[in-house]
Amino acid sequence: MLNDGILTISDVANFLKIPKSSVYKLIHDGGLPAHKVGKHFRLVQDEVKEWLHQGGLTSNKI
């Protein structure tokens, strides 16, 4: 993970210990907050942690 709080799909997959394909699915299903920068998704570390604390993985079917 980066120290600036901006995460890539790979960073989030490693953090959540899930495949990158699952991260994309969570984003596309509207659950995981992400920002599109050009062709790439970027996620804010604090937003990912907040999403996780609010039920994150347990509130979505993967």
N, CA and C atoms as a LAMMPS dump frame, in Angstrom:
ITEM: TIMESTEP
0
ITEM: NUMBER OF ATOMS
186
ITEM: BOX BOUNDS ff ff ff
-5.0000000000000000e+02 5.0000000000000000e+02
-5.0000000000000000e+02 5.0000000000000000e+02
-5.0000000000000000e+02 5.0000000000000000e+02
ITEM: ATOMS id mol type element x y z
1 1 1 N 0.826 -1.189 0
2 1 2 C 0 0 0
3 1 3 C 0.864 1.244 0
4 2 1 N 0.324 2.248 -0.575
5 2 2 C 1.049 3.501 -0.655
6 2 3 C 0.856 4.323 0.612
7 3 1 N 1.822 5.165 0.906
8 3 2 C 1.741 6.006 2.09
9 3 3 C 0.842 7.217 1.905
10 4 1 N 0.481 7.553 0.662
11 4 2 C -0.337 8.738 0.417
12 4 3 C -1.836 8.476 0.536
13 5 1 N -2.238 7.245 0.809
14 5 2 C -3.643 6.931 1.005
15 5 3 C -4.396 6.607 -0.271
16 6 1 N -3.731 6.628 -1.425
17 6 2 C -4.351 6.271 -2.697
18 6 3 C -3.93 4.848 -3.049
19 7 1 N -4.916 3.998 -3.325
20 7 2 C -4.65 2.588 -3.552
21 7 3 C -5.017 2.168 -4.973
22 8 1 N -4.294 1.204 -5.483
23 8 2 C -4.622 0.586 -6.767
24 8 3 C -5.513 -0.634 -6.496
25 9 1 N -6.012 -1.228 -7.556
26 9 2 C -6.797 -2.459 -7.43
27 9 3 C -5.965 -3.544 -6.744
28 10 1 N -4.709 -3.664 -7.127
29 10 2 C -3.824 -4.67 -6.514
30 10 3 C -3.626 -4.412 -5.029
31 11 1 N -3.452 -3.14 -4.657
32 11 2 C -3.296 -2.792 -3.239
33 11 3 C -4.512 -3.238 -2.436
34 12 1 N -5.696 -2.956 -2.971
35 12 2 C -6.937 -3.302 -2.266
36 12 3 C -7.109 -4.814 -2.192
37 13 1 N -6.8 -5.503 -3.281
38 13 2 C -6.891 -6.964 -3.275
39 13 3 C -5.978 -7.562 -2.206
40 14 1 N -4.766 -7.047 -2.11
41 14 2 C -3.838 -7.533 -1.078
42 14 3 C -4.338 -7.193 0.316
43 15 1 N -4.85 -5.99 0.482
44 15 2 C -5.351 -5.544 1.785
45 15 3 C -6.528 -6.405 2.251
46 16 1 N -7.465 -6.702 1.334
47 16 2 C -8.654 -7.484 1.678
48 16 3 C -8.438 -8.989 1.547
49 17 1 N -7.282 -9.361 0.978
50 17 2 C -6.946 -10.778 0.762
51 17 3 C -7.996 -11.468 -0.106
52 18 1 N -8.331 -10.802 -1.223
53 18 2 C -9.253 -11.35 -2.204
54 18 3 C -8.64 -11.151 -3.595
55 19 1 N -9.122 -11.877 -4.594
56 19 2 C -8.593 -11.702 -5.954
57 19 3 C -8.939 -10.325 -6.525
58 20 1 N -8.119 -9.855 -7.453
59 20 2 C -8.383 -8.57 -8.107
60 20 3 C -9.737 -8.586 -8.81
61 21 1 N -10.105 -9.719 -9.37
62 21 2 C -11.406 -9.808 -10.051
63 21 3 C -12.56 -9.536 -9.092
64 22 1 N -12.408 -9.929 -7.839
65 22 2 C -13.448 -9.661 -6.837
66 22 3 C -13.514 -8.178 -6.491
67 23 1 N -12.367 -7.513 -6.488
68 23 2 C -12.35 -6.069 -6.238
69 23 3 C -13.113 -5.356 -7.35
70 24 1 N -12.843 -5.721 -8.609
71 24 2 C -13.567 -5.124 -9.734
72 24 3 C -15.077 -5.365 -9.612
73 25 1 N -15.452 -6.58 -9.223
74 25 2 C -16.868 -6.912 -9.078
75 25 3 C -17.501 -6.055 -7.987
76 26 1 N -16.819 -5.896 -6.862
77 26 2 C -17.35 -5.067 -5.78
78 26 3 C -17.518 -3.616 -6.22
79 27 1 N -16.604 -3.119 -7.018
80 27 2 C -16.702 -1.746 -7.534
81 27 3 C -17.883 -1.634 -8.49
82 28 1 N -17.97 -2.553 -9.434
83 28 2 C -19.02 -2.489 -10.449
84 28 3 C -20.408 -2.721 -9.864
85 29 1 N -20.5 -3.486 -8.791
86 29 2 C -21.788 -3.708 -8.13
87 29 3 C -22.205 -2.507 -7.289
88 30 1 N -21.329 -1.517 -7.185
89 30 2 C -21.668 -0.286 -6.493
90 30 3 C -21.387 -0.263 -5.005
91 31 1 N -20.783 -1.303 -4.489
92 31 2 C -20.539 -1.343 -3.061
93 31 3 C -19.242 -0.686 -2.623
94 32 1 N -18.197 -0.962 -3.326
95 32 2 C -16.874 -0.471 -2.943
96 32 3 C -16.612 0.875 -3.614
97 33 1 N -16.381 1.923 -2.83
98 33 2 C -16.178 3.249 -3.426
99 33 3 C -14.842 3.343 -4.164
100 34 1 N -14.91 3.788 -5.412
101 34 2 C -13.705 3.908 -6.232
102 34 3 C -13.84 5.112 -7.15
103 35 1 N -12.714 5.6 -7.607
104 35 2 C -12.658 6.761 -8.489
105 35 3 C -11.934 6.353 -9.762
106 36 1 N -12.497 6.717 -10.894
107 36 2 C -11.887 6.397 -12.181
108 36 3 C -10.927 7.524 -12.557
109 37 1 N -9.68 7.173 -12.797
110 37 2 C -8.657 8.127 -13.229
111 37 3 C -8.162 7.635 -14.584
112 38 1 N -8.638 8.28 -15.63
113 38 2 C -8.336 7.773 -16.965
114 38 3 C -8.983 6.412 -17.137
115 39 1 N -8.173 5.403 -17.451
116 39 2 C -8.671 4.039 -17.61
117 39 3 C -8.576 3.223 -16.323
118 40 1 N -8.037 3.811 -15.271
119 40 2 C -7.717 3.056 -14.061
120 40 3 C -8.585 3.477 -12.881
121 41 1 N -8.87 2.514 -12.016
122 41 2 C -9.553 2.813 -10.766
123 41 3 C -8.522 3.126 -9.693
124 42 1 N -8.852 4.087 -8.853
125 42 2 C -8.064 4.379 -7.662
126 42 3 C -9.032 4.447 -6.492
127 43 1 N -8.568 3.992 -5.347
128 43 2 C -9.4 3.968 -4.165
129 43 3 C -8.687 4.715 -3.048
130 44 1 N -9.463 5.375 -2.216
131 44 2 C -8.916 6.115 -1.085
132 44 3 C -8.914 5.17 0.111
133 45 1 N -7.764 5.027 0.717
134 45 2 C -7.596 4.064 1.805
135 45 3 C -8.635 4.255 2.913
136 46 1 N -8.882 5.493 3.33
137 46 2 C -9.862 5.747 4.397
138 46 3 C -11.266 5.329 3.979
139 47 1 N -11.614 5.517 2.693
140 47 2 C -12.937 5.119 2.201
141 47 3 C -13.072 3.594 2.197
142 48 1 N -12.018 2.896 1.834
143 48 2 C -12.037 1.434 1.836
144 48 3 C -12.196 0.921 3.266
145 49 1 N -11.462 1.506 4.192
146 49 2 C -11.571 1.085 5.597
147 49 3 C -12.963 1.368 6.153
148 50 1 N -13.533 2.515 5.813
149 50 2 C -14.888 2.853 6.27
150 50 3 C -15.912 1.883 5.686
151 51 1 N -15.766 1.573 4.393
152 51 2 C -16.648 0.61 3.744
153 51 3 C -16.565 -0.746 4.452
154 52 1 N -15.363 -1.154 4.784
155 52 2 C -15.154 -2.427 5.462
156 52 3 C -15.784 -2.423 6.848
157 53 1 N -15.632 -1.337 7.582
158 53 2 C -16.193 -1.226 8.932
159 53 3 C -17.709 -1.192 8.906
160 54 1 N -18.294 -0.736 7.811
161 54 2 C -19.756 -0.674 7.685
162 54 3 C -20.36 -1.99 7.178
163 55 1 N -19.571 -2.996 7.069
164 55 2 C -20.085 -4.299 6.664
165 55 3 C -19.492 -4.826 5.389
166 56 1 N -18.871 -3.957 4.618
167 56 2 C -18.152 -4.29 3.392
168 56 3 C -18.394 -5.646 2.79
169 57 1 N -17.501 -6.564 3.019
170 57 2 C -17.549 -7.872 2.379
171 57 3 C -18.752 -8.693 2.797
172 58 1 N -19.267 -8.504 4.001
173 58 2 C -20.403 -9.313 4.451
174 58 3 C -21.721 -8.819 3.868
175 59 1 N -21.765 -7.552 3.407
176 59 2 C -23.025 -7.018 2.878
177 59 3 C -23.187 -7.271 1.392
178 60 1 N -22.166 -7.795 0.723
179 60 2 C -22.235 -8.078 -0.713
180 60 3 C -21.935 -9.544 -0.962
181 61 1 N -22.621 -10.106 -1.953
182 61 2 C -22.302 -11.478 -2.367
183 61 3 C -21.239 -11.414 -3.442
184 62 1 N -20.179 -12.171 -3.254
185 62 2 C -19.085 -12.187 -4.223
186 62 3 C -19.234 -13.408 -5.112
